[in-house]
Amino acid sequence: MSGPTDLESRFRRVCDVLLEGLPSGEALSLEFSGEDSVFLRFNAGKVRQIGSVVNAETHFKLYRDGRTVSWAVGLGGDPGEDIQRLRSALEQARSESVLLPEDPLQTLPETAGASREEYHGTLPDAERLIDTVLVPADRLAGSGAEFVGIHAQGESCRGSAASSGARHWFSTQTFATDWSAYLPNGKAVKSCYAGRDWEAGDWDRRLASEQARLSALSRPEKALSPGEYRVFLTPEALAEFLVFFSWYGLSERSFREGESAWTALREGRRTLSPKFGLTQDFSLGIQPRFNELGETAPEILPLIENGRLVNSLVSARSARQYGAASNAAPDSEDLRSPTIAAGGLADEDILSSLDTGLYIPNLHYLNWSDFDSARVTGMTRFACLWIEGGKIICPIKDMRFDESLFNLWGSKLEEVTRRRSLIAETGTYFERALGGALLPGMLIDGFTFTL
């Protein structure tokens, strides 16, 4: 990836067609996304589909006469056809703009910076994916488990440019093996190995570590009564909560409009544990720093330090509307590339520190139950285990929880693990998703279950 790849050449072509020769009174910003991926789908430990895909598309906004029109264009790769498709889309956007009302808070692109970031990875040999991914998993067959999932790897990229002069390029090489091991009784262990540098030893270690959980899943389930229990949340389980920093979350617009669940934190009426810290950290190399206007966010932006809010996510539109200082958040003011601070709990001490309670690796169906008090409800899922005296006993029947995040990461947060795991976005709708989070595990004393 030292020189321009085919995807970067497509990005440059898009910029040339859409940005050059704009008439007076028009402005334009664009976003480009693409991938060059290899994938392997498997079940029963066998290949079901293997192949590759190259995909690219662009989204642009045309600003004209106080009106804003958004448009999307798929790119097939043939230069002539792509140029014609882009020119046609721009003319259609101009025709549609006259039908729209003026936007009194229209925010035009103003920055003129440029950047080019590439994050190289050490990925498995695409010709040996079966040997690299599936052969080590044969050990799971000894427990009667069916190994199923998808491995995807390759280059993913994003570009951003604007008529103001901004032009940014981001490319990263990543992999993600999203897998489950199902037992004949319907129970399953689910996990994901992801990152930029594949390590065969790490993959072997992760597979071996699941043997104890798989063995426990063959035992009868334990039905627990509603109440409070000591709980260990793995990084995968903790990742399910991150959406709540974006949805009625740390957005400046949400705070100003009275729609944030974290208002009490902002106003100083509530705090979290001093052990809890949240940072937006683009040095992970899994997501670009620039937004749709070509603005570049700080590489590292602390959001919560020692349990106290120190920054919100502020877009250019919110900066204009409320007089706040922008930190180049996207217009949605979502959290990007988050990390949660590590603690001091060693992996080998997790079960003994939990002593008696629940080991929770997966959750689902999470939703706000009362965002004014930051209460979240959800369900346990997959291999959630009952622990006694620091020993794995048996799986539990699925339960529903309802807990305030102020409690979960406040008075009830007992300890945080020293090791953190990269939990990657694994979505493949339309394209391979970018993003993820670097997260520890957490020991919680008094997690509330209601059903």
Secondary structure, 3 states (H helix, E strand, C coil): CCCCCHHHHHHHHHHHHHHCCCCCCEEEEEEEEEEEEEEEEEECCEEEEEEEEEEEEEEEEEEECCEEEEEEEEECCCHHHHHHHHHHHHHHHHHHHCCCCCCCCCCCCCCCCEEEEEECCECCCHHHHHHHHHHHHHHHHHHCCEEEEEEEEEEEEEEEEECCCCEEEEEEEEEEEEEEEECCCCCEEEEEEEECECCHHHHHHHHHHCHHHHHHHCCCCECCCCEEEEEEECHHHHHCCHHHHCCCCCEHHHHHCCCCCCHHHHCCCCCCCCCCCEEEEHHHCCCCCECCCCCECCCEEEEEECCEECCCECCHHHHHHHCCCCCCCCCCCCCCCEEECCCCECHHHHHHHHCCEEEECCEEEEEEEEHHHCEEEEEECCCCEEEECCEEEEEECCCEEEEEHHHHCCCCEEEEECCCEEEECCCCCCCCCCCEEEECCEEEEEEEECC
